[in-house]
Amino acid sequence: MHQPEQMAAAVEQVFTRIHTEQMAGMPILNDRLKVQTLGFQVYRGRCIGVLITPWLMNLMIFPGADEDWSGLKLGSKQQRRFPSNSYKCMVNQVDGIGYYQSHSLHSPMHEFQSQEHALAAAESFMQLLMTEVERPDLDPHDEELLGRILRGEETPDLGEFATVEPLQPEHTGRPVTAGASEARTKLSRRDLLHGTFIQDGPSVEKI
């Protein structure tokens, strides 16, 4: 397992290349943002942290030194337990960083007014993630609902295309635009680069 600082640097390098070489000019991008990592650390033998890009914000989890995730089906969901709760994480693989699992926090990223705004949301999530809380009397497999509960938000039925809203509109000073809402309804994580775009499979492992 790489040290958190090394892994964070590798992730930034890989996704910066993806941004410049494969995502340039795409309307999903928020040009006020750049690729950046935050909060990379070791938890239960695995390196974890948040990735911010102009098109998504993900919690990323990398295998421990004694783990091999190459046998897991790309696009399948795994339950990962953290102090705050359990989260569904999708199996991905990208050249340069290998296999990892990701939990979508937000996509697209149009409502963020600045890089500092996105960093504050990512830091808030990491603090909540690592805070021990009483488990709600709800299905822990519903990742979107759990994310909204952690943020004290409403729980509308947003379906598969829902993402965790790091900050409510009243806190951003900017309402969610019709364009952003339309993008949310048309784009799933599988539509985003390395999100992935393979049909979800059954959960293989629970911890």
C-alpha positions as CSV (number, residue, x, y, z in Angstrom):
1,M,0.0,0.0,0.0
2,H,1.3,3.4,-0.9
3,Q,1.6,6.2,1.7
4,P,-1.4,8.6,1.7
5,E,0.7,11.5,0.4
6,Q,2.0,9.3,-2.5
7,M,-1.4,8.1,-3.4
8,A,-3.0,11.6,-3.3
9,A,-0.3,12.8,-5.6
10,A,-0.8,9.9,-8.0
11,V,-4.5,10.4,-8.1
12,E,-4.1,14.1,-8.8
13,Q,-1.7,13.4,-11.6
14,V,-3.9,10.8,-13.2
15,F,-7.1,12.8,-13.1
16,T,-5.4,16.0,-14.1
17,R,-4.3,14.1,-17.3
18,I,-7.9,12.8,-17.7
19,H,-9.1,16.4,-17.4
20,T,-6.8,17.9,-20.0
21,E,-6.7,15.0,-22.4
22,Q,-10.2,13.5,-22.3
23,M,-12.6,15.9,-20.7
24,A,-11.6,19.3,-22.2
25,G,-14.5,21.3,-23.5
26,M,-17.2,19.0,-22.1
27,P,-20.3,20.9,-20.8
28,I,-20.4,18.9,-17.6
29,L,-17.2,20.7,-16.4
30,N,-17.2,23.5,-13.9
31,D,-14.4,25.6,-15.1
32,R,-14.0,27.3,-11.7
33,L,-12.7,24.0,-10.3
34,K,-9.5,22.0,-10.7
35,V,-8.4,18.5,-9.8
36,Q,-7.4,18.2,-6.2
37,T,-7.3,15.6,-3.4
38,L,-8.1,16.1,0.2
39,G,-8.0,14.1,3.5
40,F,-6.0,11.1,2.3
41,Q,-5.3,8.9,5.2
42,V,-5.1,5.2,6.2
43,Y,-8.2,3.7,7.6
44,R,-8.4,-0.1,8.5
45,G,-5.3,-0.7,6.4
46,R,-6.6,1.1,3.3
47,C,-5.8,4.5,1.9
48,I,-8.9,6.7,1.6
49,G,-9.6,10.3,0.7
50,V,-11.7,12.6,-1.4
51,L,-11.1,13.4,-5.1
52,I,-12.4,16.8,-6.4
53,T,-12.6,17.3,-10.2
54,P,-14.5,19.8,-12.3
55,W,-17.0,17.0,-13.1
56,L,-17.3,15.0,-9.9
57,M,-16.4,14.6,-6.2
58,N,-15.8,11.1,-5.0
59,L,-14.7,9.3,-1.8
60,M,-11.9,7.0,-3.0
61,I,-10.8,3.8,-1.3
62,F,-7.7,1.8,-2.3
63,P,-6.9,-1.8,-1.4
64,G,-4.7,-2.7,1.6
65,A,-1.3,-4.3,1.2
66,D,-2.7,-7.8,1.5
67,E,-5.8,-7.2,-0.7
68,D,-6.2,-7.9,-4.4
69,W,-9.3,-6.4,-6.0
70,S,-8.5,-7.4,-9.6
71,G,-11.0,-10.2,-9.3
72,L,-13.9,-7.9,-8.5
73,K,-16.3,-7.0,-11.3
74,L,-15.9,-3.5,-12.6
75,G,-19.0,-1.5,-11.8
76,S,-20.1,-3.8,-8.9
77,K,-20.9,-2.3,-5.5
78,Q,-19.2,-3.1,-2.2
79,Q,-20.4,-2.2,1.2
80,R,-17.7,-0.3,3.2
81,R,-18.1,0.4,6.9
82,F,-16.9,3.7,8.3
83,P,-17.5,5.2,11.8
84,S,-20.5,7.2,10.5
85,N,-22.2,4.4,8.6
86,S,-21.9,1.9,5.7
87,Y,-21.6,3.2,2.2
88,K,-21.9,1.5,-1.2
89,C,-18.7,1.9,-3.2
90,M,-18.3,1.1,-6.9
91,V,-15.3,-0.9,-8.2
92,N,-13.2,1.0,-10.7
93,Q,-9.8,0.7,-12.4
94,V,-7.8,3.4,-14.0
95,D,-4.3,3.2,-15.5
96,G,-1.8,4.8,-13.2
97,I,-3.6,4.1,-9.9
98,G,-5.0,0.6,-10.5
99,Y,-8.1,-0.7,-8.8
100,Y,-10.0,1.4,-6.3
101,Q,-13.6,1.8,-5.0
102,S,-15.5,5.1,-5.1
103,H,-18.6,6.5,-3.4
104,S,-20.1,9.4,-5.4
105,L,-20.5,12.6,-3.3
106,H,-21.6,14.9,-6.0
107,S,-21.9,15.2,-9.8
108,P,-22.0,17.3,-11.7
109,M,-20.2,20.1,-9.9
110,H,-21.9,23.2,-11.3
111,E,-23.2,24.6,-8.0
112,F,-19.7,25.1,-6.6
113,Q,-18.7,28.7,-6.8
114,S,-15.0,28.2,-6.3
115,Q,-12.3,25.6,-5.5
116,E,-12.4,26.7,-1.8
117,H,-16.2,26.0,-1.8
118,A,-15.6,22.5,-3.1
119,L,-12.7,21.9,-0.6
120,A,-14.9,23.0,2.3
121,A,-17.6,20.5,1.3
122,A,-15.0,17.7,0.9
123,E,-13.5,18.5,4.3
124,S,-17.0,18.5,5.9
125,F,-17.7,15.1,4.4
126,M,-14.5,13.6,5.7
127,Q,-15.2,14.9,9.2
128,L,-18.6,13.4,9.1
129,L,-17.4,10.2,7.6
130,M,-15.0,9.6,10.5
131,T,-17.3,10.6,13.3
132,E,-19.0,7.8,15.2
133,V,-22.7,8.2,15.1
134,E,-25.7,6.1,16.2
135,R,-26.9,4.1,13.2
136,P,-30.2,5.3,11.8
137,D,-33.1,2.9,11.7
138,L,-32.8,2.8,7.9
139,D,-31.4,0.5,5.2
140,P,-27.7,1.2,5.2
141,H,-27.5,0.1,1.6
142,D,-29.2,3.3,0.5
143,E,-26.1,5.5,0.0
144,E,-27.9,8.6,-1.3
145,L,-30.3,8.6,1.6
146,L,-27.6,8.1,4.2
147,G,-25.6,10.9,2.7
148,R,-28.5,13.3,2.9
149,I,-29.2,12.2,6.5
150,L,-25.6,13.0,7.4
151,R,-26.0,16.4,6.1
152,G,-29.4,17.0,7.7
153,E,-31.0,17.4,4.4
154,E,-34.5,16.6,3.1
155,T,-34.9,13.1,1.6
156,P,-36.7,13.5,-1.7
157,D,-37.0,10.5,-4.0
158,L,-34.3,11.3,-6.5
159,G,-33.7,7.8,-7.7
160,E,-30.5,6.4,-9.3
161,F,-29.3,9.7,-10.5
162,A,-29.2,11.3,-7.1
163,T,-26.0,12.5,-5.6
164,V,-25.0,13.7,-2.2
165,E,-25.4,17.5,-1.9
166,P,-22.4,18.6,0.1
167,L,-24.0,22.0,0.8
168,Q,-27.6,23.1,0.7
169,P,-28.4,25.9,-1.8
170,E,-29.1,28.4,1.0
171,H,-25.5,27.9,2.2
172,T,-24.0,28.5,-1.2
173,G,-25.7,31.7,-1.9
174,R,-26.6,30.4,-5.3
175,P,-29.7,28.5,-6.2
176,V,-29.5,25.3,-8.2
177,T,-30.1,26.2,-11.8
178,A,-32.5,24.5,-14.2
179,G,-29.5,23.4,-16.3
180,A,-27.8,21.7,-13.3
181,S,-31.1,20.0,-12.4
182,E,-31.5,18.8,-16.0
183,A,-27.9,17.5,-16.0
184,R,-28.5,15.5,-12.8
185,T,-31.5,13.8,-14.3
186,K,-29.6,12.8,-17.5
187,L,-26.2,11.8,-16.1
188,S,-25.5,8.9,-13.8
189,R,-22.1,8.0,-12.3
190,R,-21.7,5.4,-15.0
191,D,-22.0,8.1,-17.7
192,L,-19.0,9.9,-16.1
193,L,-15.5,9.1,-17.0
194,H,-14.3,6.2,-14.8
195,G,-17.5,6.3,-12.9
196,T,-17.9,3.6,-14.3
197,F,-20.2,2.9,-17.3
198,I,-20.7,-0.9,-16.7
199,Q,-23.9,-2.2,-15.3
200,D,-24.0,-2.4,-11.6
201,G,-23.4,-5.9,-10.2
202,P,-24.3,-7.5,-6.9
203,S,-22.4,-6.7,-3.8
204,V,-19.5,-9.1,-3.3
205,E,-18.0,-8.2,0.0
206,K,-19.3,-6.7,3.2
207,I,-17.1,-5.4,6.0
